[in-house]
Amino acid sequence: MKLAEQEARKVGALLDCKEFDWTPYLRHEIQPSVMVSDWIERFERDYFTRRDRNPQSETTWKDDYVKVFKRLPQDQVLTVEMLTEAIASTAPDTRNRKRFVFVCSKLAEFAGLQVNFANLRGKYSPKQVQPRDLPSDELITTWRDRIPNPLWKRAYGLIATYGLRPHEVFKSSFERFPVLAVHDDTKTGYRLVYPFYPEWAEIWDLMGELPQVTGKNNSAIGNRVTHAFARYRVPFVPYDLRHCWAVRTIRFGLPDTLSARQMGHSVTVHTEIYHAWITADEQERMYQILMSRSDRPSPPTT
């Protein structure tokens, strides 16, 4: 209390003389005695004052920030050297390294540490990600038929036919069926998705009751779907069906802008990731389809 009274008198005097300056009180003046755990607590409070605290933002906080913060020694003073060591502990040119550089840079800026970690970021890019060993459409059909539970069979069919994220199965409606309306207010908002193949939408009876799934956020709901796939011994994960849909639309000739919009991500993401996944067989198949078109350009006659 005595210290507070002294500080108040000092501030009052400076205000009277019109010489008060906030600089000594700003967070940029790092306090050497503040532990890492305290900085993280302050950072979290600040983080959620600038965005709504909802299931989606909670998931982002846990997946992007908390995973990095857990790697820092909580009971030590925050330093540039500590953050540098945490970044260096990750493999270079990886998505994890990119995340560590981003999060450590944000924490350093918040704590007033003067440092630039850009040189440690590396050259990670989605273009470097190796293509998945995606199932064929024939295999997708085979495993759909093997699922004994009709409700999970329908959920499987929706992901395969519309390229949905797993949790979006439970955030969709059928008012424009066979076009699916996705109402994902925490991810990409409202969008319409068309079936590729439309025959699957009809034959597989996709409009109807779905499994009863609960979860506090999208990630939890998606995990329920992944566990269901494992329970029925499906040899691939739900996201593989989404990726197959993306490659399938390329085969059908759907423009990237429309495909990306229906998947709920940017055209850049679409072209960088999915175009790299087109196999030699897919290229040959698309070439043969283009060459067999009756309206394709013809060479000049001599």
N, C-alpha and C positions, 0 to 999 in steps of 0.2 A: 504493500500500500504506500509506503514511504517513497519507493522508487517511482510509482505511478504518479504521486502528487508532485514529485520533483520534475518528472517529464512533462506533466500538464502545465506547470508554471513556466517551463522553458518554452513550450510550444506557444503558450499565451503571450509571452514576451516577444517572441519572433513574429507572431501575427500582428501585434501592436506596432512593431517596427516595419511591417510589410516585408520581412526578410525570410518568411517561412518557406521551406523547400521540402517536398515530399521525398526527395531522393534517398535520404538515410533510412526511410521506412519502407521502401519498395522491396518486393520479394527478390529483385535482382541482386540485392546485397545479401549474398549467401551467408547463413549463420553456420559457422563451422561445427557447432555442437548439435545440429539437427541430424538425426539418424535417417537412414534410408527409409525405414518403415514410416517415419513421420512425413517425409517428402511424398511418399506414395499415397498416404492418406490425404494429404493436402491436394495432390494432383487429382485424385479421384473426385474430391468435392468440387474442384474447379471444372473438371471434365463434364460432370453432370449438371453444372449450372449453365452450360452452353448448349445442352441438348436434352431432349425429353428422355426420362429414364423409363424405357419400355423393354419388352422382351428382346427386341432386335438390338437396341443399344447395349443392353446387358450382355448379349452374346458377343458383340463386337469387343466390349471391354474385356471379357474373360478370354476370348480367343486371341486377340491382338496385343493386349496390354498385360494382363495378369500373368500370362505364360512367360513373358519376359521379366516382369518384376520379381517373380519367384526365384529367378536365377541370381538375384542380387543379394548380398549379405545384409539382412534386415537390420542388424544391430551395429552397423558401422556407419561412419560419416560418408556421405555421398561425395565422390570425387570423380574427376575426369578419368583417372587411371582405372578406377573400378569399372566404369561404363565401357571403357576401351577393352578391358579384359573380357567382359561379358560378350561383347560383339565378336572379339577374336576367338571365343570358344565355339562359335558356330562355323559350319563348313562354308568356305568362300563360294560366291556365285550361286547361292541357293535362295529359295524363298524365305527360309528361316533367317538367313543373314540380313536380307532386305528388311524383314520385320524388326529385327533387333536394332538395326541402324535407325529406323524410323522412330521406334518407341524410346530408345535411349536418347535420341536427339531431342524429342519432345520433353522428356524429363529434365535433361540438362538445361534446356531453354527455360523451363518453368522454375528451376532452382537457381538460375542466374549464372550457370557455368558457361564460360566462353569457350566453345569448342565446335568444330565442324567435322562430323564423321563421314562426310560424303565420299572420301577416298577409300573408305572401308566397305562401301555398299556392294561393290562387285558388279558383275555383268549379268545378273539374273534377269531372265525374260521368259514370259510364257512360251515364246517360240522354242526355247530349249527343252521344254517338257517333252518327254518321249511319248509317242502315241500309245494309248491303252490297247490291250489285246481285246478288242471289242467283239462281242458275239455277233454271229450272222443273224439275219432276219429269220432264217429257218430255225436256228437254235433258240431264238427268243420265243418263237411260237411253241416249240417243243416244251420248254420249261414253263411256259404259261399254262399249258394243258396239264402239267404234272402237279400243280398246286391244288391240293384237295379242298381248301377253304374257298368257297365261291366269292366271298367278300374280298379276301386278299388277292384272289385271281383278278377281280375287277380293278383293284388298286394297281396291281402289276400292269394290267393292260392300259390303264390311263397314262402311266409313266411312259410306257413304250410307244403309245400312239401319239401322245402330245408332247413328249420331251419335257415333262414337268420335273421340277425339283421335288424330292420325296415329300416334303411337308405340304407342297401345293396341291397334292391330291385332295387334301381336306379343306382347301380354300378355293374350291372351284364350284361352278354351277353349270346346269345343263339347259338354261333357258333358250340357248341358240344352237343346241345340238343338231348336227355333229360338230359344230364349232364349240369349243370349250371356253368359258369365261373364267379367268383367274382373278380372284379378289385378294391379292396378297398385299394388305395395307402396310406391312412392316418391311417389305422387300422391294417390290417393283411396281406396286399399285395395280390398277385394273388393266387387263390386257386380254385380247382374244387370241386363241391358239387353234390352228387348223390341224386336222388329223393327217398324218402321213404313216400309214396308209388309211384312206377313208373306209376301206373294206373292214379293217380291224374294228373301227368304231361301231359298225353295225353288227358284224358277226360275233364279236366278243361281248355284246350286251353291256356296254360300258356305262350306260345311264341307269343308276340305281343306288341301292344301299351300299355303304362303305363300312369298313371295320371301325369299331369304337376305339379311337386313339386319343390320348390326352398327353399333354406336355406343357411345361411352363413357357417354352419358346419354340421357335422353328427348329432349332438344332435338336431339341429333345424329341419333337415329333418325328423329325427325319431319322433319328436313331431308332425309333420304334419300327419304322419301315425297314431299315437295314437289318434289324434283328429278325423281322419276319422273313426276309429273304434267306437269312442264315438258317432259320428254323426249318424252312422248306427245302434246304440244301441247294438253293439256286447258286450256280457256280460263278456268278458275277454280282456286282452291287447295283443298287438302284440308279446311281449316277451313270453307270455304263449304258443303261437304256436311254437316258437323256442324251448322252453323247452320240449314241447310234441314231437318234432322231435328227440331230444336227447334221451328221454326215449324210443321212438319207435325204434331207432337204436339198443338199448340194447336188446329189445325184438326180433329184427331180428337176433341178434347174431353178429353184426358188432363189430370188435375189437375196444377197447377204443382208440387206437392210431389213427385209421382211422377216427373214429367219431370225436375225438378232432381236428384233422387236418382239417376236413371239416367244423367244427364250427368256426375254427380260434382261438382256445385257447389251453392251455396246457393240457396234459393228467392229471396232478394233479388236475386242476380245474374241469375237466370232472368227474373224479372219486369221488372227495370230494363232489361235489354238486349233480350231477345227479344220482349217485348210491344210494344216500340217499333218493331220491325221488321215488324210486320204491316201489309201494304199495304192500300190502299183496296179492291183486288180481293179480298184475302183476307177482309176484313171483310164484303164483300158476299156472298162465297161461304158463309161461316159463318152469316151471317144467313139466307140462303135454306135452308140445311140445317136450322137450328133451326125455322124457320117451317113446314117441310114435315113435321115430326115429328107423328105421329098423337096422341101423348100430350102435346103442348104445351098450356099453359094457354089457355083460351078466354075471350073477354070476357063480362061479365055480360049476361044477356038482360033485356029490359025487358018 
